Amino acid sequence: SYVLTQPPSVSVAPGQTARITCGGNNIGSKSVHWYQQKPGQAPVLVVYDDSDRPSGIPERFSGSNSGNTATLTISRVEAGDEADYYCQVWDSSSDHCVVFGGGTKLTVL
Amino acid sequence: EVQLVESGGGLIQPGGSLRLSCAASGFTVSSNYMSWVRQAPGKGLEWVSVIYSGGSTYYADSVKGRFTISRDNSKNTLYLQMNSLRAEDTAVYYCARVVDLNWFDPWGQGTLVTVSS
């Protein structure tokens, strides 16, 4: 089955740029989606189709996807961005239709 | 406003059964793909099941044969029937709408299922 690999944690100072990676075999050929989850809350979609933002999501959130790595970039990081972030793809080639990465804890120093 | 509200979670003994509900508002469940995703305490997200608008259903290997996803069009509600529950099924269960057979939006607030004796 398809596997998505994320770093367990990323730390960044306020105002700096955070980059969270999501690795997968030829992931550039798939559409990657990103979710933000704060403690005790449900996940929220922040980027879909590699680089599109839902309405209401700040422009500071952006995404890219190429080769074997997709990246969620958060510019001008704020304290309120501290959360867990998950990447996700839909792997319709297998019975395991949906795959999530293991999640990355973003810490704002 | 598009919204999902889960209910039905609780404490259940191993081997028992439970049915989760997910009431939708602002859109029609039967016209969309709908899914269940769970999150064990302190762990990441795990996809559980999906039901397509045409009625086809798919399950994660970990729940196949034990869980059944369904919907009631008249109530605009999604369900997850969980049988033969195990300790490892303990998790917060979220329902979510699937958009473009690709991503999940929105998500419900989740309902906690605890399997323990």
Interface residues (C-beta under 8 A of the other chain):
Chain A: S31 H33 Y35 Q37 A42 P43 V44 L45 Y48 D49 P54 D84 Y86 Q88 W90 S92 D95 H96 C97 V98 V99 F100 G101 G102 G103
Chain B: S35 V37 G44 L45 E46 W47 V50 Y58 A60 D61 Y94 V99 L101 N102 W103 F104 D105 P106 W107 G108 Q109 G110
